[in-house]
Each structure stands twice: as C-alpha cells, then as structure tokens.
Amino acid sequence: RKEVEQDPGPFNVPEGATVAFNCTYSNSASQSFFWYRQDCRKEPKLLMSVYSSGNEDGRFTAQLNRASQYISLLIRDSKLSDSATYLCVVNKMGYSTLTFGKGTMLLVSP
Amino acid sequence: EAGVVQSPRYKIIEKKQPVAFWCNPISGHNTLYWYRQNLGQGPELLIRYENEEAVDDSQLPKDRFSAERLKGVDSTLKIQPAELGDSAVYLCASSSSGTGGFYEQYFGPGTRLTVT
C-alpha cells in the first residue's frame, strides 16, 4: 500500500460547482497533514494545513479523520483559476520529510 | 524577497552523460531539499540538508547521484552517468527549520531533465 493515496483524476467540473478530494495515508505515526497545489508545469505551493478539528480558508475546507487515516479537501463555488493538481501531503512529527500523493487534477470549465 | 532559484530550467542530454543542477535557497533558510518529480506523480525526496549536513539521503541513488552543500547555502545535485529513467523534474525546496517541527517548504521552479 502506498503511503499516501489520492483519488485518481482528472475531475472535470463547471464553474460554481463543489468538488471534494479524498486522500488516505498508511502511516499511523503521521502527525502533520497538508494540501499543496501545483499548477501545470509549476512548482508545488502550500494551499493549507489540515488540523484535527477541521479548518476552512474561504472556499476551501480541509478535514482530517485520524481513526480512518483519511484527509479531505472541499472546494466550494469552483473558479476557473482553481484548475490545478491538488497534492495530499503528510509528514511525521519531528521529521521534515514530506510524503506526497500522486495528486488529483481539477479542471474547471466555463 | 527572492524565492528559491534553480538553474538550468531545462536540460537535454544523452544517456551516459553527466548533468548537474544548482539551487540557491531563500536567504536564511537552513534546510534544503532536493526532490524528483516524475510525470503524473508527486515529488519524492532525494536528500535533505540541515545547513551543510545531509541528514536524510536514504532515497538518493548513490551509485549515480551525488549532492553537496558545502557552505550551507547553495547546493548542487549531480547525476553521472544519466540514464533514460532519470528524465524528470528536479525540484529544490527550502525551509527555515528542520527537525522538531514543520516549517513551510518553498519550492523552486525546478529543472526539467530529458535524457535521450
């Protein structure tokens, strides 16, 4: 089993749609969780951290279920500019090594 | 503030040739990472430096890959000899701290290597 697994993409949605990405991780020692965004042929950039209590940043909501080792990202009211690949990322407390999932591509169309 | 700088941005070489990539991290960042990203995959860590010390190189193919960060600032990643399977994007990232907590990693634009 891979350390971090994500929904295979791409997800094709119209503007204004709500889309959810799912991610599971295999290492129960993982302590920190993140979503990164990567535009086509660009470098990954941190989108948001994921906290146990769940957290929201504008149209983006991230949730964590430690018991199920599951992370999610919800994007509401999708914009054309949200088109990108979303990478689920985990690391272990005390370690700076990030483990990335393969990413899920989102394509938002007019 | 300048971001992570990498050069070259693109490199095309024939197999068995050597190649080197250079990275200049964000000023003040003592942790530097080299990642490899294959097409359709997420980045995979090759090596992590804390200042000039390589503290995690478990995923670096040491038979052909080498890296250095002599003065704890710039870093060079080398492949010798290159193989067809080395074609990928090589990403450098830096952060302000290493173990003991998480500090956001900032990525450079990457070097896209094509081995023919």
Boltz contact constraints between the chains, C-beta under 6 A:
constraints:
  - contact:
      token1: [A, 32]
      token2: [B, 102]
      max_distance: 6.0
  - contact:
      token1: [A, 43]
      token2: [B, 107]
      max_distance: 6.0
  - contact:
      token1: [A, 43]
      token2: [B, 109]
      max_distance: 6.0
  - contact:
      token1: [A, 43]
      token2: [B, 110]
      max_distance: 6.0
  - contact:
      token1: [A, 44]
      token2: [B, 107]
      max_distance: 6.0
  - contact:
      token1: [A, 46]
      token2: [B, 104]
      max_distance: 6.0
  - contact:
      token1: [A, 87]
      token2: [B, 42]
      max_distance: 6.0
  - contact:
      token1: [A, 94]
      token2: [B, 99]
      max_distance: 6.0
  - contact:
      token1: [A, 96]
      token2: [B, 98]
      max_distance: 6.0
  - contact:
      token1: [A, 97]
      token2: [B, 45]
      max_distance: 6.0
  - contact:
      token1: [A, 100]
      token2: [B, 42]
      max_distance: 6.0
  - contact:
      token1: [A, 100]
      token2: [B, 43]
      max_distance: 6.0
  - contact:
      token1: [A, 101]
      token2: [B, 42]
      max_distance: 6.0
  - contact:
      token1: [A, 102]
      token2: [B, 41]
      max_distance: 6.0
  - contact:
      token1: [A, 102]
      token2: [B, 42]
      max_distance: 6.0
  - contact:
      token1: [A, 103]
      token2: [B, 42]
      max_distance: 6.0
